[in-house]
């Protein structure tokens, strides 16, 4: 790899420079600052305005039914850390993340479907799900479609406001001494004698000892500069927010074809489509019709709701099928945390904590992320 030098003096210096202000980069900034390390985060727009801000904020470690055991454990560890994390972030930042703990409900319309879901839930042997029959379900969630005969209830599943979470992460990081540079595009990693020494941005040069690349889809360009290929595909996700007229939904409904996520002010967020290889953030009429039709099939009174807004985001789906977290082989001081796809909010806490531990000398094996390591992913791609 050729040496890359900068001609301009540094306009800023920190031990750690994080590229990307989504929920992953913001979490890393918080955890690094919490460790007392000088930290700068650069984000080309405003933290939380990209894919992270377009999420609906579910911490669905069990409902998602991960098939990869290592990823499943990582997800549970991250979700279970959120109650304490939320207390710390809200105390430091003064930002409410709108944390809700009522739990998730996965409804079904046949005994066979219910038994299949129950067996899958029990096989995880972790969170002790509860079977709600039609009577219990009618008591808990009035107004569900009449063909729904039961549901699996998971009490440990929680949810937050993703945009507020990003604000809380960055706000807490700043309180702990970090610097957040919005509107700053990272252009080039600067390497000398096989070690990173800074980042050239459109605002100038920042010197540092470590760089953590956490810029979602934009990360591929920077990783290629240090000889590491990690393809990411954009997957557009569209959602819609409505306001229910009466009886706000208490529990998050997590069905096969749709999820209905209750928020403050009687809002209900409905999502989401999954459209691979699309780069625009427009919401089509067809997608909107599909979301509302699937939502009202489970909860008919959605048809009487008031429309609020629609939005879309581009999820970074890894071709490798799992996130990439750890030191990048071939150059010292460069780390990566990308490819979280539709689970960035859920995995943010554990990812930020893992990166902080790696920079203190911990190994990927002891952190339970061997399968996510760039070295392992690089070997598997050969």
N, C-alpha and C positions, 0 to 999 in steps of 0.2 A: 504494500500500500504506500503510495507516495506521501511524503511529508507535506503538510499544508501549513502555510504560515500567514500571519496577518501583518499588514503594514501599519495599522493604526494602534495607538495605545489603548489600554483597556478603559472603558467607561464605567466598569463595575467589576467587583471581584467577590467570589464566595467559594467556600469549600465545595458546595454542591450546586449545580445549575440544572434545573428541571425544564425540559422542553414540553410544553403542552399543559393547558389549564383546564382540561376536563376533570371529571370526577377522580380519575386515576392520578393524574399529575397533581391535582390539588391535595389529595390524600397524602401523596408522597411528601409534598411541601410541608404539610402539617406534621407528619411523623418525623421528618428530618429536623424541623425546627424544635420539635418536642425533645429531641435528643441533644439539643444545644448546638447544632451545627449551623454555621452560616449558610443561608440558602437563598437562591434567587430562582424565581419561576418566570419564564417568558411564555407568553401566549399571544398568538397573532391577532386574536379578536379580544373578547372579554371572557374570563373564566366561566365555564358553565353554559356558554351559548351554543356549543356544538351538539354532538350526539348525546352528551350527558344531559343537557337541558331539555332534550326532546324525549327522554325516557319518561315512564310513568312512576318509577320509584319503588318497584316491588323488590323486597328482599326474600325471594322465593327459593330458598336453598333446598327445600323438600318438594314443593309443588313442581319445580322445574324437572325433577326426576333425572338428574345427571347420570349418564351411564359410565362415565370415567370415575373410578373410585377416588383417585387423587383429587380430581376437580370437585367431586361431591364433598369431600372432607374439607377442602379449602373453602368452599362456599358456606358450609355449616359453621366453620370457625369464624368466618367473617361476619355472618349474620348474627351469631351469638355475642359478638363483641359490640354490636351497635348500641345496646342500652347504655353502657358505660361511655362509649364514644360520644353519643348524643349529649349526655350530661356535660362532658368536658367541652365539646364544641360550642354548645349553647352558652355555657358559662363564660368562655373566653371571647367568643365572637359577638354575643348578644343577638344572634340570628336564630330564629326558630326553624327547625328542619321539618316541622309538622309530622313528627314521629307518631305512628299509629300502631297499636298492638292488639287489635281485636282478633286477628287471625285470618286465615284464608279458607275458603270453602270451594271444593271441587264437586259440582253437582253431576248427577247421572240420571238417565231415563230408563234404564233397565237393570235388572238384578245381575245379569251377566257382565254388563259394563261396570257396575258397582263392585262386583267381586274381583274383577280384573284390577281395578284401581286399588282396592283394599289389599290384595295380595302384593301388588307392587309397593304400596306404602309400608306394609309390614316387613317386606324383604329388606328394606333399608335399616330396620332395627335401630332406629335412633330416637325419633321424636314422639312415638306412641300416638299416632293419629286416632281420631274418634269417628265412629260411624254414626251419622245422623239419619234416622229414618224419616219418612215423609211428615210425620206428625211433629217431630222435633224441628225439622227444617221449616215447616210452615210457621211454627212459633217464633223461630229465630229470624227468618227472612220472609215476611209476608209478601205475597204478590208474585212469587216465582211461577213459571209456567206450570200448568196443571199436570203435564206429563213427567215432571221431575219427581222421582220417587225416593231420592235420598242424596246424601253427599258425604264426602270425606272432609272432616274438619281438622285443620292443623293450627294449633294454638300458638306455635312459636314463630310463625311467619309474620313479618311486619312490613311496613312501608313508610316511605318518607317523600318529601318534595325534592326531586333531584336538583333543581336549580338552587333551592335554598341550601341543600347539602353542600354544593360547590361553594356558595358564599360563606357558609359556616367554616368549611375547611380552610379557605384562603384567609378569612377573617381571623380565625384562631392562629393560623401560621404567622400572620403579620403581628399579632399580639405577642407571639413568641420570638419575634425578631426577623422573620423572613421578609423578603422584598418581592412584590408581585409586579411584573412589568407587562401590562396589557398593551395590545396594539404593537407587539414586537415579534417580527418574523425571524425564526432561526434559519439561517441560510447555509452555514457551513461549519462543520466540526473542525477545530484546529488541533492538529496533532504534531507533536515533536518528539523524536526519539522513541516512537512506539507508544507514547502516552498522550492522552488528550490534555490540552492545556487551556482550552477555552472554546467559545462559540462566537462566530461572526454572525451578527444579526443586521437587519436593515436599519437599526438604530446605532450600530457600532459594535465593538468587540467587548465581550465579557470574558474575563479570565476565571478559571476554576480548576479544581483538582479532580472532580468527578462530574460527569454529565449523565443524566437519566433521561432517556428518550421515552416520552409518554404522550406523543402527539396524535394518537389514533391513526387514521389513514395517511396523514402527512408524514408518518414516521418512516415509511419505506424509503423515501428519498434520502433521509439522513443515515439510515442504516446501510444503504448501499455505498455511502461515502467511506465506510470503514470495512467494506467487503463482506457484509452480512446481508443475505437475502431472506426476507420474511414476508411473503406475499400476503396482502390483505385485500379482500373484496368488499366493496360497499354494498350493504343491504339496507334499502330504504324501509323505514318503518313509519306508518302514518297512524295518527290517533285523533280522537275527537273528544271534546269536553261538552257535557250537557248539564243542565240543572234540573233535578227532579222536583216536581211540584210539591209532593207530600212524602212524608216518611223517608228521610234520608237513609241510604243503604249503610249498614254498619260494618258488615264484613266484606272483604275483597272476594269477588267471585272469580276463580281461576279455572276456566273451562278449557277444553281441548282447542276450541276454535276462536276464543275471545277471552279477554279479561276485563272486568268492571271494577274500577278502583275508586272508592269513595274518598273525596278530599274535603277540605274545609269549605264553608259557605254553601253547603249542600251541592257542591259540584260532584260529578261522576265522570271520571276519565275512562274512555273506552279505547282499547287497542288490541292488537296492533297488526298492521299488515306486515308482510315480509317479502320484499321485492328485490331480488339479487341484481347486482350489476347496474343499478340505477344511480345516477349522480345528482339528480335534481331533488329539491326539497318541496316540490309542489304536491298538494293533495288532490287526487282526482275525484270526480263525482262518483265514479264507479266504486272506488275504495271507500268513500264516505257512506254510500248506500250499503255496501257489504258489511261495514262495521256496525252500522245502526241496525241492520236486519238481524245479524247474529246476536247482538246484545239484546234486542227486544224478544228474540226467540227464547232467551232464558228469563228475562225480566220484562214482561210485556209493557209495563208502565213507562219504559224508555220512550215509547212512541208519543207519550204526552209531555215529554220533557222539553225544556227550552234549550235551543242551540246556543252555545257560548263561542267556541272557536275550534279550529283544526290546526294541526302542525305535523311536521315530519322531520326526521333526522336520518343520518347515514351511519349505520352500525359498522364497525370494523371487524368483519368476519375473517378469521385466520384460515388460510388454506390448510395449515397444519392441523386444524381442528381443536386447538387449545391455546390459551394465552401464552405469551412468551415473557418470562420474568427472570431477570438475572444478568450477570456480567456477559458482555458481548465478546466472543473469542477474537483474538487477533490484535486488539488494541487495549491497553490498560486504562482503566478509569471510566469506561463507557458501559452503562447499564441500560436495560430496556424493560419496559412494562407496557405491552401493547397486546391487541388481539382478544380483548375481553368480550367482544361481540355484544350480545344483548344482556350481559350480566355485569357490566362495568360498575353500576351503583352497588349491587350486591357484593362484588369482590373488592371494592375500593379499600375497605378497612384492612383486610388481610394483605392486599398488595402493597399498600403504603408501609405497613408494619414489616413486611418481608424485605422490601428494598432497604429500609432503615437498618434492619438486622444484617443484611448482606454487606452493607458498607461498613459495618462494625466488625466484619470478619466471619460471620456465620456462614455455613455451607448450605447449599440447596437441599441436601439430603436431610439435615437436621430440621430444616424448615418445612419439610414435606412437599417440596416443589421441584423435585428432580425432573419430573416429566415436563415441566415448563421451562427448563433451563435452555438458553440459546445453544449451548454446547450439544445437548441431547437432541434438540430440534435440528441442528445443522447436520449431525450424524445421520439422523433418520431420513433426511432429504437426499442423501447421497445414493 
